[in-house]
Amino acid sequence: MSETHKDHIAVVTGASRGIGAAISSQLATAGLTVAVHYGHDGKAAAEVAASIEAAGGKAFPFQADLGADTAAQDFWAAYDKAAAEAGVLNQPIHVLVNNAGVTLRGAIEDFSREDFLTQQAINVNAPYFIVKEGLTRIANGGRIINISSGVTRIAFPEIIGYALTKGAIEAFTLTLAKHLGPREITVNSVAPGVVDTDINAGWLRGNEEAQAGVAASSALGRVGQPDDIASIVAFLASNEARWITGQKIDATGGTNL
């Protein structure tokens, strides 16, 4: 991140743990003030912000339920309140990372309508309306980075509903990049594969067979880590990535090549 980006604002959704927490830390290291959004785990979000502050960066947490019908309005109202307390209210946002999401499992025959709509609300509706309601807040020359998934390239029937939401995010990314190009706002997506985060802990951590299987499917021969994804996001947020827009960056470590 160049010196001209020092003290710019970054907003990261779903930032209390895993990939979102790693993204927040790396953006703070690059000199941005990071708004750490969380849905439910306020303690974890506060710890992320405190860790950033302890390392010499700037951060503040704020809460909004992205599954609610009024998610975008609630999101920006909560952001404004927290930003005011942090002394950065009305400063333009230079980086928006739509990272929050849920992975609900079930083949099409078994996947309930309720789960489908819940996942759609959080994974698709929320980022769409957060961007829509936030466009006047985002600086010209800013960055929007959407977290997609390798499941748009690699078929996993047991999470078909999740794959559908991430396909929508990639279409959103492409079209929004064209629309916001005149403002020099870049819009890109990053598609992780299996990453060692809390969301995968139940079947991955402590399971040598599962870890070996994931590593074997990767051209690079290991399980992905949150910082692997965060580094790509930090690059896309930087001035060095100013000529990249409308792209999906495959961040699966070469899974199933």
C-alpha distance (Angstrom), angle and dihedral (degrees) to the residues before:
residue distance angle dihedral
M1 . . .
S2 3.77 . .
E3 3.81 123.3 .
T4 3.81 90.0 -105.9
H5 3.80 88.6 66.6
K6 3.80 94.4 56.9
D7 3.81 113.3 126.8
H8 3.79 93.6 9.7
I9 3.79 116.5 142.3
A10 3.80 124.4 -106.7
V11 3.80 123.0 -173.4
V12 3.80 116.8 -159.3
T13 3.80 120.9 -173.9
G14 3.79 120.5 -147.4
A15 3.79 89.8 17.3
S16 3.79 102.9 147.6
R17 3.80 95.4 94.1
G18 3.79 146.7 -1.3
I19 3.78 119.3 9.6
G20 3.82 93.4 -3.7
A21 3.80 92.5 54.1
A22 3.81 91.2 47.9
I23 3.81 91.0 49.2
S24 3.80 90.7 50.4
S25 3.79 92.0 51.3
Q26 3.79 94.3 48.6
L27 3.80 93.8 47.0
A28 3.80 89.7 49.4
T29 3.80 90.1 50.7
A30 3.80 87.2 53.6
G31 3.80 89.2 58.0
L32 3.78 104.6 -97.1
T33 3.78 125.3 131.2
V34 3.80 103.5 -122.4
A35 3.80 126.2 -145.8
V36 3.81 103.3 -152.9
H37 3.79 108.2 -151.7
Y38 3.79 120.9 -161.8
G39 3.76 135.1 177.1
H40 3.79 104.2 -155.7
D41 3.81 114.4 -17.6
G42 3.79 103.7 79.5
K43 3.79 93.4 163.8
A44 3.81 92.4 56.9
A45 3.82 92.1 46.4
A46 3.80 91.0 50.1
E47 3.80 88.9 50.9
V48 3.82 91.1 52.1
A49 3.81 90.8 50.7
A50 3.80 92.2 45.1
S51 3.80 91.3 50.2
I52 3.79 90.2 52.2
E53 3.80 91.4 48.9
A54 3.81 91.6 47.4
A55 3.81 88.9 54.8
G56 3.79 91.0 53.6
G57 3.78 98.7 -96.0
K58 3.79 133.0 116.1
A59 3.80 125.6 -113.3
F60 3.78 143.5 144.6
P61 3.82 132.0 -170.5
F62 3.79 128.5 -131.4
Q63 3.80 134.4 177.5
A64 3.79 134.4 -133.0
D65 3.80 132.1 153.6
L66 3.80 105.0 -127.2
G67 3.78 92.2 -165.7
A68 3.80 93.3 65.3
D69 3.80 123.0 103.1
T70 3.81 88.6 -121.1
A71 3.81 94.0 44.3
A72 3.82 98.3 132.4
Q73 3.80 94.9 45.6
D74 3.80 91.0 46.2
F75 3.79 90.6 46.2
W76 3.79 95.7 54.9
A77 3.81 93.8 40.1
A78 3.81 89.8 53.9
Y79 3.79 90.5 45.0
D80 3.81 91.8 52.0
K81 3.79 92.1 51.0
A82 3.79 93.3 48.9
A83 3.80 92.8 42.3
A84 3.79 90.4 52.6
E85 3.80 90.5 52.6
A86 3.81 89.1 48.6
G87 3.81 91.8 50.0
V88 3.81 96.4 -116.8
L89 3.81 102.3 99.6
N90 3.83 113.3 143.3
Q91 3.78 93.0 15.6
P92 3.81 109.8 131.6
I93 3.79 118.9 -104.4
H94 3.79 113.7 -121.7
V95 3.80 100.6 -178.4
L96 3.81 129.0 33.5
V97 3.81 117.1 -177.7
N98 3.80 115.9 -168.9
N99 3.79 98.4 -157.9
A100 3.82 104.8 139.0
G101 3.77 116.0 107.9
V102 3.78 145.9 134.3
T103 3.79 129.7 -131.3
L104 3.80 110.5 -148.0
R105 3.77 115.4 -176.8
G106 3.78 131.8 -136.9
A107 3.80 140.7 106.8
I108 3.79 114.4 -109.2
E109 3.82 92.1 -96.5
D110 3.80 92.0 54.9
F111 3.80 104.1 32.6
S112 3.79 109.9 109.2
R113 3.77 124.3 -133.2
E114 3.81 89.5 -124.2
D115 3.81 92.9 55.5
F116 3.79 91.2 44.5
L117 3.81 92.6 53.9
T118 3.82 93.5 43.2
Q119 3.78 91.8 52.1
Q120 3.79 91.7 44.9
A121 3.81 90.9 51.8
I122 3.79 94.6 52.5
N123 3.80 101.2 34.3
V124 3.82 100.9 38.8
N125 3.79 114.4 9.7
A126 3.79 95.4 47.0
P127 3.82 98.1 52.6
Y128 3.81 91.2 42.5
F129 3.79 94.3 53.4
I130 3.81 94.5 37.2
V131 3.79 87.7 58.7
K132 3.81 93.1 41.5
E133 3.80 93.1 51.4
G134 3.79 92.2 39.3
L135 3.80 102.2 49.6
T136 3.80 93.8 100.6
R137 3.81 89.0 52.6
I138 3.79 95.8 53.3
A139 3.79 115.5 90.7
N140 3.78 122.2 -123.5
G141 3.78 105.8 -99.7
G142 3.79 90.5 30.8
R143 3.79 131.1 137.0
I144 3.79 132.9 -117.1
I145 3.80 114.1 -170.5
N146 3.78 120.9 -175.7
I147 3.79 122.6 -163.4
S148 3.79 109.9 -133.7
S149 3.81 126.3 165.5
G150 3.76 143.0 -116.2
V151 3.81 87.4 -115.4
T152 3.81 89.0 85.2
R153 3.83 86.7 68.0
I154 3.81 101.8 29.4
A155 3.81 118.8 51.5
F156 3.81 118.4 -125.0
P157 3.83 106.9 170.0
E158 3.81 91.6 -170.5
I159 3.82 90.4 67.9
I160 3.79 99.2 36.0
G161 3.80 93.8 137.8
Y162 3.80 91.1 53.2
A163 3.81 91.3 49.0
L164 3.79 89.8 53.0
T165 3.81 91.7 54.7
K166 3.79 92.3 50.1
G167 3.80 91.4 48.8
A168 3.79 86.7 55.7
I169 3.81 90.5 51.3
E170 3.80 90.8 54.4
A171 3.82 91.8 50.7
F172 3.81 88.6 47.5
T173 3.81 90.4 51.1
L174 3.80 94.6 51.4
T175 3.79 95.8 46.4
L176 3.80 95.4 42.1
A177 3.80 90.5 51.3
K178 3.80 89.7 58.4
H179 3.80 92.1 46.0
L180 3.81 96.0 48.9
G181 3.79 96.7 39.6
P182 3.82 93.3 99.2
R183 3.82 87.7 60.7
E184 3.82 90.5 50.3
I185 3.80 89.4 -119.7
T186 3.78 110.0 146.6
V187 3.79 120.1 -146.5
N188 3.79 121.0 -165.0
S189 3.79 138.9 155.6
V190 3.79 131.3 -138.0
A191 3.80 118.8 -151.0
P192 3.82 114.3 -158.2
G193 3.77 125.2 -167.0
V194 3.80 122.4 -150.8
V195 3.80 108.5 -26.1
D196 3.80 127.3 -174.1
T197 3.80 98.7 -111.8
D198 3.79 135.5 131.7
I199 3.80 90.4 -94.6
N200 3.82 89.7 63.7
A201 3.79 96.7 35.1
G202 3.79 95.9 100.0
W203 3.78 95.2 64.5
L204 3.82 102.8 19.3
R205 3.79 112.0 40.7
G206 3.77 114.1 78.9
N207 3.80 90.3 7.3
E208 3.79 106.1 111.1
E209 3.79 93.1 -177.4
A210 3.81 92.5 53.5
Q211 3.80 92.6 46.2
A212 3.79 91.3 49.0
G213 3.79 90.8 50.0
V214 3.80 93.1 50.7
A215 3.80 92.0 46.1
A216 3.81 91.7 49.0
S217 3.81 91.5 54.4
S218 3.82 91.2 55.1
A219 3.79 121.5 83.5
L220 3.81 86.9 -141.5
G221 3.79 92.6 53.0
R222 3.79 103.4 -127.4
V223 3.79 145.5 79.4
G224 3.80 115.7 -89.1
Q225 3.81 121.0 -108.9
P226 3.82 128.3 -148.5
D227 3.81 91.9 -111.3
D228 3.82 89.8 56.9
I229 3.79 88.5 64.5
A230 3.79 96.0 36.4
S231 3.81 91.7 56.7
I232 3.80 90.8 57.0
V233 3.79 91.6 48.4
A234 3.81 90.8 48.7
F235 3.80 89.6 52.8
L236 3.81 92.5 50.0
A237 3.81 88.7 49.2
S238 3.79 91.9 53.4
N239 3.77 131.0 89.0
E240 3.80 88.4 -113.0
A241 3.83 88.6 70.6
R242 3.80 94.6 51.0
W243 3.83 93.2 117.8
I244 3.82 95.8 51.7
T245 3.79 118.2 89.8
G246 3.78 139.1 144.3
Q247 3.79 91.3 26.3
K248 3.79 136.5 131.2
I249 3.79 112.6 -143.0
D250 3.80 109.9 -152.5
A251 3.81 104.6 -138.0
T252 3.79 99.0 175.2
G253 3.79 97.2 111.6
G254 3.77 88.7 -112.5
T255 3.80 95.5 -56.1
N256 3.82 114.1 -176.3
L257 3.78 95.1 -3.1
